[in-house]
Amino acid sequence: MMNTIDLENSDVTELNQKLHDVNGTKDKSEWQILNPKGRHNVAVGIDAPLKVKIDGHVGYYCAGMNKHANVTVKGNVGPGVAENMMSGIVHVTGSASQYAGATAHGGLLIIDGDASSRCGISMKGVDILVKGSVGHMSAFMAQSGRLVICGDAGDALGDSLYEAHIYVRGKIASLGADCIEKPIKSKHQKELGKLLKDAGVNDIDVSEFRRYGSARKLYNFDVDNVDVY
Amino acid sequence: MLEKIIKKYLRESATFPLPVIADIQRAARSGIYDIRGFGAKRHLPSFDDLVFLGASMSRYPLEGYRERCDTSVTLGTRYAKKPIELKIPITIAGMSFGALSGPAKEALGRGASEVGTSTTTGDGGMTPEERGHSDKLVYQLLPSRYGMNPDDLRKADAIEVVVGQGAKPGGGGMLLGQKISKRVAEMRDLPEGIDQRSACRHPDWTGPDDLAIKIQELREITDWEKPVYIKVGATRTYYDTMLAVKAGADVIVVDGMQGGTAATQDVFIEHVGIPTLPAVRLAVEALKEMDMHRKVQLIVSGGIRSGADVAKALALGADAVSIGVAALIALGDNSPEYDEEYRKLGTAAGYYDDYQDGKDPTGISTQSDELAAKFDPIKGGRRLANYLRVLTLETQTLARACGKSHVHNLDPQDLVALTMEAAAMAKVPLAGTDWIPGKNNL
């Protein structure tokens, strides 16, 4: 059964409370959210395998800290979509503002359009696939997980990167401190191929991507690296 | 003989005293700034520069052991469905598992719980041991978001958004490689043994308008149950307090420059921020200006050591105080019984500040299993509870002397200053005068 909440007649707190009523269960019910009209904090803190479809644009932190749920936004999202996501899938059919997938620990974030600056900042295990391009400082201090960029990347990609894997198909304005290109081995092609498949991207070949990762030169302070700190 | 000659005839430079010479030589040898723990060591205007005007002819004191002087405090009454009720106005500040050993964190929880107050997580997430031993636990949301997850958020009794801390306003966390053990690395999703430098800015908001939405998100995730604190290092405290109120804080934590740290550059600790004394007064002024005093609660920290400090902070308008370094000292940090071991590390009891090294012989600020095993969390908890009781008794003693039946009834009129600096900073009169520098004429 499809549950429909119209945010013209209900507020975000009521909506989130209804979604939280099944937190910790295996409830797989479907929810449709109408008229979000840029509201913030829509569908945050879900902890159940719900299927949530949001018809329209949303503001900040949509699907923040998501666990297990499959959330689709039919529109654009504001800053911090799927921030600190633990698991599940968040799919944005439009474009995303800053900090998409910030600090997220797990799950899959798919952005069909572009993502603005700091996409995947401090990511901690999430997989992010952007079909368009990303802005500057994306994957800043990214700790683990995979960031796949089918378009171009802005300045300082992967600055102060830890162990996250970055794949870019297009051009990169510049790499950040301690981020370097690395060879794509078969295991990387395999993980990249799976990510593209999971995100429903069937028309791009893994061979079109280049891989970037940490040079690991800044992991421990060395006075000889002082120029890049 | 030579020592006598040195003391009698040789003259030490005031500009280049021995510790400064040692600093310059250390810098020249290593090429890196000095990183250390503890708090500011320089002399600063402090609560010591204020004294209470006990009751006399014009005021009526309370009987020391007969008449009740309440110490309870409720935090988070503005928006939270479940505010925190504390029996005493003294809380334990955020200190991470990583900076401190597991048994030390356990002891903090045990001690705080025994006397009915709260403890706080730190940069590194919540451990089951810490949650298990803390009746009331405040969960910090820091820029690094290490270990941050919605389950722990819901397990917490309050959430503290850390914008900054007194030891390093404008600086991020730091945990050097020697303390990134396997467990710490796993909790923080980092490789073992690397120098962990957490960001100084939050990853998903950039100003008070964004923060208001962020706080709303935290409230939505936790169904508006938890009080949300905002912690700032004391700098532009008047404006920061106003912005924190605007952003929707239930509680504001202002940490003065004497506030402790596990690892920060010495230059940061000693030269950034303002002392706790003026910070309290600025925060209270801002709250009063917005008609939010006592509606948004104020916790003050940074160099709180005694019941006198607690009472003076409350008299200036704070609702509670928070302690960090003093709590560690209560657990046994810098204890003379470890002097021999401190000396092997090139320091001595009373001087130890190398919390960043992980070699703490007391087992408190270490991730070495061997050293941590030396620390008894039950005894440590008991010592902390004793200390918190003494702080509370001292605070009550001073409040009763001023005729107050609740420690919150202390007010600035109960205080005078011993120095012009303290009078100007706290805006209380210089003792024996009506003069408040900057407010009226002598």
Interface residues (C-beta under 8 A of the other chain):
Chain A: V12 T13 N16 Q17 H20 H40 N41 V44 G45 D47 G59 Y60 Y61 G64 M65 K67 P79 G80 E83 N84 M86 Q98 Y99 A102 T103 H105 R118 I121 S122 K124 G125 F140 M141 Q143 S144 Y162 E163 Y219 N220 F221 V223 V226
Chain B: S30 G31 I32 S144 R145 M148 N149 P150 D151 L153 G177 R188 D189 L190 P191 G193 I194 D195 A199 P203 D204 W205 D210 I213 K214 Q216 E217 E220 I221 T222 D223 W224
